[in-house]
Amino acid sequence: KMDEIKPSLQVGFAIIIKQRAEASKISSMDLVGNVDGCDCILADDMIDTAGTLCKAAALLKEKGARRVFAFATHGLFSGPAAGRLQESVIEEIVVTNSVPLPDAFKVEKVKRLSVAPLLAQVVNCLHNNKSLKVAIHGSH
């Protein structure tokens, strides 16, 4: 999929390969690609305790990244997540509002985007027997 998107973005691409020793322990994390002098965006499906995300961000900075940002669809932010994110090298973390934030969660780096407009488009497409492709890719 990235091969389809990359030419239109005109950006570089690097990947972090993570090996786990067991369920909650990372044994190694390696960077494939060059991030020296680059602004980097880490993308993931969810952030739970933020351990892996913060370690990946630190690795990018260690390898010369200028700035690090993060995006995840679901921000669970359990346990030590708030402290880890606040102390991390990540400048901004963007998540959707698909999961309610804990009341005590206060991290200024975290920005939330609403999924409501997308859900409204999906409902509209289904109600009017239109392809969901319109909701996902727009009408252009």
Backbone bond lengths (Angstrom), bond angles and torsions (degrees), N, CA, C in turn:
res aa  C-N    CA-C-N  psi(-1)  N-CA   C-N-CA  omega(-1)  CA-C   N-CA-C  phi
1 K - - - 1.448 - - 1.530 110.63 -
2 M 1.335 117.29 -40.67 1.464 120.27 -178.78 1.524 110.80 -61.61
3 D 1.339 117.88 -32.94 1.459 120.72 178.61 1.530 111.38 -61.28
4 E 1.338 117.53 -30.63 1.463 121.45 178.33 1.524 111.74 -75.22
5 I 1.321 116.41 -35.95 1.466 121.62 -175.05 1.525 112.55 -84.71
6 K 1.311 117.52 -39.42 1.461 123.43 -171.53 1.531 114.57 -52.11
7 P 1.337 120.41 -46.27 1.473 118.59 -178.08 1.535 113.48 -59.35
8 S 1.314 117.78 -35.85 1.457 119.18 -178.05 1.530 112.27 -77.96
9 L 1.318 117.79 -21.20 1.459 121.16 -179.74 1.516 112.78 -82.60
10 Q 1.309 117.25 -27.24 1.460 123.27 -176.60 1.530 110.86 54.86
11 V 1.335 115.22 50.28 1.458 122.01 178.93 1.519 109.60 -133.01
12 G 1.320 115.23 162.80 1.447 120.80 174.79 1.518 110.00 -80.75
13 F 1.313 115.36 171.73 1.454 120.57 -178.62 1.522 108.70 -143.02
14 A 1.327 115.95 129.73 1.462 122.01 174.78 1.518 106.84 -133.53
15 I 1.315 115.85 160.81 1.460 120.10 -178.93 1.525 109.10 -137.57
16 I 1.312 115.61 145.04 1.461 120.97 175.12 1.519 107.53 -106.04
17 I 1.327 115.29 126.71 1.455 121.38 179.12 1.518 108.12 -102.99
18 K 1.323 115.27 122.47 1.461 121.56 -176.45 1.526 109.11 -111.79
19 Q 1.312 115.85 131.98 1.463 121.91 174.71 1.520 107.95 -113.42
20 R 1.313 117.21 133.68 1.474 121.31 179.32 1.524 110.58 -103.70
21 A 1.326 115.56 136.17 1.462 121.29 174.18 1.523 108.85 -76.87
22 E 1.333 115.65 -37.52 1.461 123.33 175.51 1.521 106.94 -157.02
23 A 1.314 116.89 -176.43 1.468 121.89 -170.67 1.528 114.92 -47.09
24 S 1.297 119.85 -45.01 1.465 119.91 -175.23 1.525 113.47 -117.24
25 K 1.323 117.37 17.98 1.464 120.36 -178.92 1.523 111.01 -125.40
26 I 1.330 115.46 125.34 1.460 121.11 177.19 1.522 108.07 -87.69
27 S 1.341 116.94 126.86 1.460 119.76 178.53 1.525 110.91 -90.56
28 S 1.344 117.09 -32.90 1.466 119.40 176.86 1.522 110.24 -157.64
29 M 1.320 113.93 155.78 1.453 120.99 178.29 1.531 106.37 -141.91
30 D 1.325 116.71 120.84 1.459 121.20 -176.36 1.520 111.09 -124.96
31 L 1.315 116.04 142.79 1.455 122.45 178.27 1.520 109.64 -97.58
32 V 1.320 116.43 129.73 1.462 122.17 173.80 1.521 106.12 -111.78
33 G 1.313 116.90 114.24 1.455 121.75 -177.06 1.517 110.41 120.88
34 N 1.328 115.32 174.15 1.457 121.70 -177.07 1.525 109.47 -114.26
35 V 1.328 116.79 124.59 1.467 121.01 179.28 1.526 111.81 -117.14
36 D 1.311 117.54 7.09 1.466 121.45 -176.36 1.527 110.76 -57.72
37 G 1.329 116.55 121.86 1.453 122.26 179.19 1.517 115.15 76.51
38 C 1.324 117.28 8.46 1.474 121.16 -175.41 1.523 112.12 -101.08
39 D 1.325 115.47 154.55 1.454 122.38 165.73 1.524 105.76 -88.09
40 C 1.328 116.96 128.35 1.465 121.39 -174.28 1.526 111.23 -116.51
41 I 1.324 115.61 144.58 1.457 122.61 175.41 1.522 108.05 -120.77
42 L 1.318 116.06 118.16 1.461 121.30 173.99 1.525 107.84 -87.96
43 A 1.318 117.66 131.28 1.465 121.69 179.79 1.515 109.13 -122.79
44 D 1.340 115.53 135.34 1.463 120.53 179.52 1.523 108.63 -149.15
45 D 1.321 115.94 166.93 1.457 118.91 179.08 1.521 111.82 -77.19
46 M 1.342 117.27 -37.09 1.459 118.81 179.19 1.518 110.92 -153.23
47 I 1.320 114.59 158.04 1.460 122.22 174.03 1.524 105.84 -118.55
48 D 1.322 116.20 120.27 1.465 120.16 178.49 1.531 108.29 -103.47
49 T 1.325 118.00 -86.99 1.464 120.29 -179.96 1.531 111.77 -90.57
50 A 1.322 117.23 -6.97 1.468 125.38 176.68 1.526 114.47 70.78
51 G 1.315 118.00 10.30 1.461 120.77 179.46 1.519 113.16 -62.76
52 T 1.318 116.63 -52.28 1.471 121.11 -179.79 1.526 110.65 -63.28
53 L 1.313 117.34 -44.35 1.464 121.79 -179.27 1.521 111.27 -59.24
54 C 1.322 117.26 -46.47 1.467 120.90 -178.16 1.529 111.44 -68.26
55 K 1.333 117.45 -37.01 1.465 120.56 176.53 1.525 110.66 -66.56
56 A 1.320 117.13 -40.49 1.465 120.78 178.25 1.529 110.27 -63.98
57 A 1.318 117.16 -42.21 1.467 121.16 178.65 1.522 110.77 -62.70
58 A 1.324 116.92 -42.97 1.468 120.82 178.51 1.529 110.62 -62.34
59 L 1.331 117.04 -39.59 1.465 121.20 177.82 1.532 110.53 -62.40
60 L 1.330 117.15 -43.48 1.463 120.30 178.94 1.528 111.16 -60.84
61 K 1.337 116.81 -44.05 1.469 120.29 178.21 1.525 110.75 -63.70
62 E 1.313 116.09 -41.34 1.465 122.18 178.80 1.535 110.68 -59.88
63 K 1.325 116.07 -33.96 1.467 121.45 -179.13 1.529 112.24 -89.74
64 G 1.334 117.29 9.18 1.459 120.08 171.70 1.507 117.16 103.70
65 A 1.322 118.44 6.83 1.471 119.56 178.30 1.521 109.57 -60.36
66 R 1.313 115.79 139.49 1.465 120.68 179.16 1.524 110.77 -74.49
67 R 1.343 115.95 -50.76 1.467 122.08 178.62 1.523 108.43 -140.07
68 V 1.344 116.15 152.99 1.463 121.26 179.23 1.533 109.01 -128.76
69 F 1.324 115.03 130.80 1.458 123.49 175.93 1.525 107.10 -122.59
70 A 1.327 117.10 163.48 1.463 119.92 179.44 1.518 110.06 -139.52
71 F 1.334 115.06 146.70 1.458 121.73 174.08 1.516 108.27 -135.31
72 A 1.328 115.53 137.22 1.464 121.04 172.86 1.521 108.03 -144.52
73 T 1.319 115.83 146.54 1.457 119.62 179.16 1.524 110.99 -66.51
74 H 1.326 116.86 -46.37 1.464 120.83 -175.44 1.522 110.77 -117.29
75 G 1.314 117.15 123.30 1.458 122.30 176.38 1.513 110.01 -103.75
76 L 1.339 117.55 98.80 1.462 121.57 179.36 1.528 110.67 -81.49
77 F 1.321 116.68 -41.65 1.463 124.61 175.20 1.526 112.82 50.88
78 S 1.320 116.05 59.62 1.462 120.04 179.67 1.531 110.87 -98.03
79 G 1.323 114.60 164.88 1.466 121.59 176.26 1.515 113.49 51.92
80 P 1.340 116.79 -123.17 1.462 121.03 -174.16 1.533 114.92 -82.26
81 A 1.317 118.23 10.54 1.474 120.90 -174.07 1.528 113.15 -55.69
82 A 1.309 118.63 -47.82 1.471 121.26 -176.00 1.521 111.36 -57.95
83 G 1.303 117.33 -49.67 1.461 120.79 179.95 1.517 112.41 -63.65
84 R 1.322 116.57 -42.92 1.465 120.64 179.55 1.527 111.00 -61.06
85 L 1.325 116.38 -46.54 1.466 119.89 -178.13 1.519 111.59 -66.78
86 Q 1.330 116.82 -40.38 1.458 120.43 -179.43 1.528 110.83 -63.21
87 E 1.315 116.68 -38.05 1.471 121.68 -177.78 1.531 112.92 -87.60
88 S 1.311 118.15 -6.39 1.469 121.73 -174.57 1.527 111.71 -75.49
89 V 1.326 114.38 170.38 1.469 121.45 177.01 1.532 111.66 -84.10
90 I 1.320 116.89 -1.25 1.462 120.94 -179.08 1.530 109.18 -72.02
91 E 1.331 116.41 130.15 1.462 120.50 -178.54 1.519 113.12 -80.48
92 E 1.345 116.64 -37.27 1.456 120.33 -179.54 1.517 109.00 -151.48
93 I 1.341 116.11 140.78 1.452 123.05 178.33 1.525 106.92 -120.73
94 V 1.319 117.05 125.28 1.467 121.57 -179.64 1.521 108.38 -114.90
95 V 1.334 115.62 128.18 1.463 122.45 176.72 1.522 108.54 -133.63
96 T 1.319 116.53 164.06 1.460 119.53 173.31 1.527 108.80 -88.21
97 N 1.307 115.74 170.08 1.465 120.39 177.73 1.529 111.36 -93.71
98 S 1.327 116.24 31.98 1.471 121.20 -179.44 1.525 112.55 -69.77
99 V 1.313 117.23 -19.22 1.461 123.10 178.77 1.525 107.51 -129.38
100 P 1.334 118.73 131.10 1.464 119.00 178.60 1.526 111.29 -64.57
101 L 1.318 116.27 142.43 1.466 120.33 176.90 1.522 110.14 -79.66
102 P 1.336 116.76 143.91 1.466 118.39 173.03 1.534 109.47 -59.35
103 D 1.322 117.43 144.46 1.466 121.28 -178.53 1.519 113.09 -55.45
104 A 1.313 117.03 -37.36 1.465 121.13 -176.60 1.525 113.24 -80.21
105 F 1.317 118.40 -5.23 1.469 121.30 -175.43 1.526 110.38 -77.44
106 K 1.318 115.45 112.46 1.463 121.74 179.67 1.525 109.03 -134.88
107 V 1.326 116.24 95.05 1.458 121.37 176.77 1.522 106.72 -130.56
108 E 1.320 116.47 112.29 1.468 120.39 -175.70 1.525 113.21 -63.59
109 K 1.315 117.63 -22.94 1.466 121.27 179.48 1.524 112.45 -69.59
110 V 1.332 117.16 -19.13 1.456 121.46 -174.70 1.527 110.47 -89.00
111 K 1.340 115.38 124.89 1.464 122.74 175.61 1.523 107.07 -115.52
112 R 1.337 116.29 139.98 1.467 120.88 -178.51 1.518 110.58 -114.13
113 L 1.325 115.67 135.77 1.460 122.40 176.19 1.520 108.83 -108.93
114 S 1.314 116.52 140.29 1.457 121.23 -179.76 1.527 111.42 -80.05
115 V 1.331 115.80 137.42 1.466 120.80 174.18 1.524 111.17 -89.93
116 A 1.332 117.87 -3.36 1.476 122.20 -175.79 1.530 113.30 -55.31
117 P 1.358 120.01 -47.17 1.471 118.22 -179.32 1.531 113.15 -60.37
118 L 1.327 117.32 -39.38 1.464 120.50 178.68 1.530 110.73 -66.04
119 L 1.325 116.80 -44.13 1.461 119.88 179.23 1.534 111.00 -63.48
120 A 1.324 116.65 -38.11 1.468 120.22 177.64 1.529 110.51 -63.19
121 Q 1.336 117.21 -41.46 1.466 120.41 178.23 1.522 111.09 -63.94
122 V 1.330 116.87 -40.93 1.460 120.87 179.55 1.523 110.34 -63.17
123 V 1.324 117.45 -46.82 1.467 121.05 178.68 1.522 110.36 -60.57
124 N 1.326 116.80 -43.00 1.464 121.27 179.19 1.534 110.91 -61.69
125 C 1.322 116.88 -45.08 1.469 120.15 178.70 1.521 111.46 -61.62
126 L 1.317 116.59 -45.04 1.463 120.23 -179.84 1.526 111.14 -64.43
127 H 1.310 116.19 -42.95 1.467 120.98 -179.50 1.534 111.38 -63.49
128 N 1.328 117.11 -36.44 1.466 122.08 -177.68 1.526 113.39 -98.24
129 N 1.341 116.96 14.37 1.468 122.35 178.99 1.522 112.74 53.58
130 K 1.321 116.73 41.71 1.462 122.19 177.18 1.524 109.18 -105.03
131 S 1.289 115.06 158.69 1.452 121.15 178.58 1.533 110.28 -65.61
132 L 1.322 116.22 141.40 1.464 120.10 175.58 1.520 111.49 -70.07
133 K 1.303 117.00 -12.67 1.463 120.94 177.50 1.529 110.19 -58.28
134 V 1.323 117.19 -34.66 1.466 121.74 178.41 1.532 109.60 -63.17
135 A 1.333 117.14 -43.64 1.460 120.90 -179.22 1.535 111.51 -66.01
136 I 1.309 115.93 -37.19 1.477 120.12 -175.90 1.527 112.06 -83.10
137 H 1.315 117.60 -42.76 1.458 120.90 -174.34 1.516 114.13 -105.09
138 G 1.318 119.03 -4.96 1.456 121.44 -177.87 1.514 110.64 85.76
139 S 1.299 115.27 176.53 1.454 119.85 -175.37 1.518 113.73 -95.91
140 H 1.328 118.42 6.13 1.477 119.96 -178.81 1.481 112.42 -87.99
